[in-house]
Amino acid sequence: MEIVADKEKKLRQSLASMGLHDLSYWLSLHVYYSIISFLQGLSVVLCGYICQLRFFVKNDFLVLLLTFWLSNQAFAGISFMLSGLANKTGALAAKCGMVIFVSFQVKSFIDQG
């Protein structure tokens, strides 16, 4: 959503006129979301250990952390891809909802098959 909001406000074009390269913009977003993904994964794993949930207790801490971090990274990549399809944040929310709905329908169709 932040990427589309930046597109609406033309922040990237303003920063580019001041000398920001596209690589710097996308790399900073990737690093930011990687840190957020790591913190989210860490909090999920720690909460699982604190609550003594069997799934978390029986599996290795680093494997769980890596699993949650990589899944968050995948979702961040999908959001980067979908942000290129929308010019307004409302349109992005509608398109993301449609993608999620269609993917769950395809999954349920495959599972029944």
Accessible surface in RSA format (square Angstrom, percent):
REM  Atomic radii and reference values for relative SASA: ProtOr
REM  Chains: A
REM  Algorithm: Lee & Richards
REM  Probe-radius: 1.40
REM  Slices: 20
REM RES _ NUM      All-atoms   Total-Side   Main-Chain    Non-polar    All polar
REM                ABS   REL    ABS   REL    ABS   REL    ABS   REL    ABS   REL
RES MET A   1   118.94  61.6  95.28  63.1  23.66  56.3  94.59  80.4  24.35  32.3
RES GLU A   2    89.43  51.3  86.91  65.8   2.52   6.0  39.86  77.1  49.57  40.5
RES ILE A   3    14.25   8.1  13.26   9.9   0.99   2.4  13.26   9.6   0.99   2.7
RES VAL A   4     0.00   0.0   0.00   0.0   0.00   0.0   0.00   0.0   0.00   0.0
RES ALA A   5    27.15  25.0  27.13  41.9   0.02   0.0  27.15  38.2   0.00   0.0
RES ASP A   6    29.84  20.9  29.84  29.7   0.00   0.0   1.48   3.5  28.36  28.3
RES LYS A   7    69.78  34.0  59.68  36.6  10.11  24.1  53.19  47.9  16.60  17.7
RES GLU A   8    75.86  43.6  45.01  34.1  30.85  73.4  21.81  42.2  54.05  44.1
RES LYS A   9   144.93  70.7 117.72  72.2  27.22  64.8  73.89  66.5  71.04  75.7
RES LYS A  10   131.59  64.2 131.56  80.7   0.03   0.1  75.36  67.8  56.23  59.9
RES LEU A  11    77.91  43.4  77.91  55.7   0.00   0.0  77.91  54.7   0.00   0.0
RES ARG A  12    77.21  32.4  76.82  39.2   0.40   1.0   9.57  13.1  67.64  41.0
RES GLN A  13   104.01  58.2  95.29  69.6   8.72  20.8  55.53 118.2  48.49  36.8
RES SER A  14    53.99  45.6  47.43  63.3   6.55  15.1  26.33  56.1  27.65  38.7
RES LEU A  15    69.94  38.9  69.24  49.5   0.69   1.7  69.24  48.6   0.69   1.9
RES ALA A  16    51.13  47.0  34.84  53.8  16.29  37.1  34.87  49.1  16.26  43.1
RES SER A  17    97.07  82.0  53.40  71.3  43.66 100.6  51.51 109.7  45.56  63.8
RES MET A  18   145.35  75.3 105.76  70.0  39.60  94.3  75.33  64.0  70.02  92.8
RES GLY A  19    52.14  64.3   0.00   N/A  52.14  64.3  36.98 101.5  15.16  34.0
RES LEU A  20    59.24  33.0  43.92  31.4  15.32  38.5  49.27  34.6   9.97  26.8
RES HIS A  21   132.84  72.6 129.22  89.8   3.62   9.3  83.64  86.2  49.19  57.2
RES ASP A  22    80.10  56.1  73.35  73.0   6.75  16.0  23.97  56.4  56.13  56.0
RES LEU A  23   135.73  75.6 128.47  91.9   7.26  18.2 132.59  93.1   3.14   8.5
RES SER A  24    49.86  42.1  41.72  55.7   8.14  18.8  19.52  41.6  30.34  42.5
RES TYR A  25    15.92   7.4  14.80   8.4   1.12   2.9  14.41  10.8   1.51   1.9
RES TRP A  26    83.22  33.4  81.32  39.4   1.90   4.5  71.19  38.0  12.04  19.5
RES LEU A  27    98.69  55.0  95.55  68.4   3.13   7.9  98.18  69.0   0.50   1.4
RES SER A  28    65.14  55.0  53.12  70.9  12.02  27.7  47.50 101.2  17.63  24.7
RES LEU A  29    21.47  12.0  21.11  15.1   0.36   0.9  21.44  15.1   0.02   0.1
RES HIS A  30    86.43  47.2  86.36  60.0   0.07   0.2  47.99  49.5  38.44  44.7
RES VAL A  31    74.09  48.8  73.15  66.2   0.94   2.3  74.09  64.4   0.00   0.0
RES TYR A  32   104.72  48.9 101.42  57.7   3.31   8.6  70.93  53.3  33.79  41.7
RES TYR A  33    47.85  22.3  47.53  27.0   0.32   0.8  38.47  28.9   9.38  11.6
RES SER A  34    19.98  16.9  18.72  25.0   1.26   2.9  17.41  37.1   2.57   3.6
RES ILE A  35    97.33  55.4  95.05  70.8   2.27   5.5  97.29  70.1   0.04   0.1
RES ILE A  36    58.78  33.5  58.78  43.8   0.00   0.0  58.78  42.3   0.00   0.0
RES SER A  37     5.92   5.0   5.88   7.9   0.04   0.1   0.04   0.1   5.88   8.2
RES PHE A  38    86.32  43.2  86.32  53.5   0.00   0.0  86.32  52.3   0.00   0.0
RES LEU A  39    95.11  53.0  90.36  64.6   4.75  11.9  90.70  63.7   4.41  11.9
RES GLN A  40    94.15  52.6  91.92  67.2   2.22   5.3  31.82  67.7  62.33  47.3
RES GLY A  41     0.38   0.5   0.00   N/A   0.38   0.5   0.38   1.0   0.00   0.0
RES LEU A  42    47.01  26.2  47.01  33.6   0.00   0.0  47.01  33.0   0.00   0.0
RES SER A  43    55.72  47.1  50.58  67.5   5.14  11.8  41.95  89.3  13.77  19.3
RES VAL A  44    63.49  41.8  58.17  52.7   5.32  12.8  62.04  53.9   1.45   3.9
RES VAL A  45     0.00   0.0   0.00   0.0   0.00   0.0   0.00   0.0   0.00   0.0
RES LEU A  46    78.66  43.8  78.63  56.3   0.03   0.1  78.63  55.2   0.03   0.1
RES CYS A  47    74.21  56.1  72.54  80.9   1.67   3.9  22.69  57.5  51.52  55.6
RES GLY A  48     2.21   2.7   0.00   N/A   2.21   2.7   1.47   4.0   0.74   1.7
RES TYR A  49    57.11  26.7  55.37  31.5   1.75   4.5  49.16  36.9   7.95   9.8
RES ILE A  50   138.63  78.9 114.17  85.1  24.46  59.0 121.11  87.2  17.53  47.6
RES CYS A  51    84.77  64.1  57.49  64.1  27.28  64.1  17.78  45.0  66.99  72.2
RES GLN A  52   126.36  70.7 107.16  78.3  19.20  45.7  48.68 103.6  77.68  58.9
RES LEU A  53    92.65  51.6  90.87  65.0   1.78   4.5  92.65  65.1   0.00   0.0
RES ARG A  54   178.77  75.1 167.89  85.6  10.88  25.9  49.11  67.1 129.66  78.6
RES PHE A  55   118.04  59.1 107.76  66.7  10.28  26.8 115.07  69.8   2.97   8.5
RES PHE A  56    19.28   9.6  19.28  11.9   0.00   0.0  19.28  11.7   0.00   0.0
RES VAL A  57    71.50  47.0  52.41  47.4  19.09  46.0  52.41  45.5  19.09  51.8
RES LYS A  58   156.90  76.5 120.84  74.1  36.07  85.9  77.05  69.4  79.85  85.1
RES ASN A  59    56.20  38.8  48.63  47.0   7.57  18.2   8.21  19.8  47.99  46.4
RES ASP A  60    85.93  60.2  71.02  70.7  14.92  35.3  30.81  72.5  55.13  55.0
RES PHE A  61    63.65  31.8  62.38  38.6   1.26   3.3  62.38  37.8   1.26   3.6
RES LEU A  62   120.62  67.2 117.33  83.9   3.29   8.3 117.65  82.6   2.96   8.0
RES VAL A  63    88.73  58.4  86.97  78.7   1.76   4.2  88.46  76.9   0.27   0.7
RES LEU A  64     6.54   3.6   6.54   4.7   0.00   0.0   6.54   4.6   0.00   0.0
RES LEU A  65    17.65   9.8  17.65  12.6   0.00   0.0  17.65  12.4   0.00   0.0
RES LEU A  66    97.50  54.3  94.72  67.8   2.78   7.0  97.11  68.2   0.39   1.0
RES THR A  67    77.42  55.1  70.74  71.7   6.68  15.9  58.94  79.2  18.48  27.9
RES PHE A  68    54.93  27.5  54.77  33.9   0.16   0.4  54.80  33.2   0.14   0.4
RES TRP A  69    70.43  28.3  70.43  34.1   0.00   0.0  68.25  36.4   2.18   3.5
RES LEU A  70    90.37  50.3  85.85  61.4   4.52  11.4  86.12  60.5   4.26  11.5
RES SER A  71    44.27  37.4  37.44  50.0   6.83  15.7  36.01  76.7   8.26  11.6
RES ASN A  72    35.11  24.2  31.59  30.5   3.52   8.5   3.11   7.5  32.00  30.9
RES GLN A  73    33.55  18.8  25.34  18.5   8.21  19.5  14.36  30.6  19.18  14.5
RES ALA A  74    57.28  52.7  43.88  67.7  13.39  30.5  55.20  77.7   2.08   5.5
RES PHE A  75   136.88  68.5 132.32  82.0   4.56  11.9 132.61  80.4   4.27  12.2
RES ALA A  76    18.31  16.8  12.92  19.9   5.39  12.3  17.83  25.1   0.47   1.3
RES GLY A  77    38.02  46.9   0.00   N/A  38.02  46.9  31.20  85.6   6.82  15.3
RES ILE A  78    80.93  46.1  79.01  58.9   1.93   4.6  80.26  57.8   0.67   1.8
RES SER A  79    50.03  42.3  45.38  60.6   4.65  10.7  38.17  81.3  11.86  16.6
RES PHE A  80    46.04  23.0  37.74  23.4   8.29  21.6  37.95  23.0   8.09  23.1
RES MET A  81   124.80  64.6 107.90  71.4  16.89  40.2  78.27  66.5  46.53  61.6
RES LEU A  82    12.38   6.9  12.11   8.7   0.27   0.7  12.11   8.5   0.27   0.7
RES SER A  83     2.76   2.3   2.65   3.5   0.11   0.3   1.13   2.4   1.63   2.3
RES GLY A  84    56.04  69.1   0.00   N/A  56.04  69.1  29.59  81.2  26.45  59.2
RES LEU A  85   109.04  60.7  89.77  64.2  19.26  48.4  95.36  67.0  13.68  36.8
RES ALA A  86     1.38   1.3   0.00   0.0   1.38   3.1   1.15   1.6   0.24   0.6
RES ASN A  87   110.04  75.9 103.12  99.7   6.92  16.7  25.13  60.5  84.91  82.1
RES LYS A  88   135.27  66.0 135.00  82.8   0.27   0.7  86.72  78.1  48.55  51.7
RES THR A  89    45.44  32.3  45.01  45.6   0.43   1.0  18.73  25.2  26.71  40.4
RES GLY A  90    52.90  65.2   0.00   N/A  52.90  65.2  42.54 116.8  10.35  23.2
RES ALA A  91    41.72  38.4  30.24  46.7  11.48  26.1  38.08  53.6   3.64   9.7
RES LEU A  92     7.40   4.1   7.40   5.3   0.00   0.0   7.40   5.2   0.00   0.0
RES ALA A  93    49.40  45.4  36.21  55.9  13.19  30.0  40.88  57.6   8.52  22.6
RES ALA A  94    69.24  63.7  49.55  76.5  19.69  44.8  61.99  87.3   7.25  19.2
RES LYS A  95    87.87  42.9  85.21  52.3   2.66   6.3  59.87  53.9  28.00  29.8
RES CYS A  96    33.86  25.6  33.61  37.5   0.25   0.6  17.01  43.1  16.86  18.2
RES GLY A  97    38.11  47.0   0.00   N/A  38.11  47.0  31.93  87.6   6.17  13.8
RES MET A  98   116.54  60.3 112.59  74.5   3.95   9.4 106.02  90.1  10.52  13.9
RES VAL A  99    67.68  44.5  63.11  57.1   4.58  11.0  66.84  58.1   0.84   2.3
RES ILE A 100    97.32  55.4  96.88  72.2   0.44   1.1  97.32  70.1   0.00   0.0
RES PHE A 101   117.79  58.9 113.97  70.6   3.82  10.0 117.75  71.4   0.04   0.1
RES VAL A 102    73.40  48.3  73.03  66.1   0.37   0.9  73.40  63.8   0.00   0.0
RES SER A 103    59.94  50.6  49.39  65.9  10.55  24.3  44.40  94.6  15.53  21.8
RES PHE A 104   127.57  63.8 123.39  76.4   4.18  10.9 123.58  74.9   3.99  11.4
RES GLN A 105    92.58  51.8  89.01  65.0   3.58   8.5  25.24  53.7  67.34  51.1
RES VAL A 106    76.66  50.4  74.69  67.6   1.97   4.7  76.66  66.6   0.00   0.0
RES LYS A 107   115.15  56.2 112.44  69.0   2.71   6.5  86.67  78.0  28.48  30.3
RES SER A 108    50.41  42.6  44.78  59.8   5.63  13.0  39.65  84.4  10.76  15.1
RES PHE A 109   153.93  77.0 150.53  93.2   3.41   8.9 152.77  92.6   1.17   3.3
RES ILE A 110   118.88  67.7 103.08  76.8  15.81  38.1 107.69  77.5  11.20  30.4
RES ASP A 111    97.56  68.3  62.23  61.9  35.33  83.5  31.30  73.7  66.26  66.1
RES GLN A 112   152.73  85.4 115.81  84.6  36.91  87.9  43.43  92.4 109.30  82.9
RES GLY A 113   101.53 125.2   0.00   N/A 101.53 125.2  55.18 151.4  46.35 103.8
END  Absolute sums over single chains surface
CHAIN  1 A     8276.8       7160.6       1116.2       5949.3       2327.5
END  Absolute sums over all chains
TOTAL          8276.8       7160.6       1116.2       5949.3       2327.5
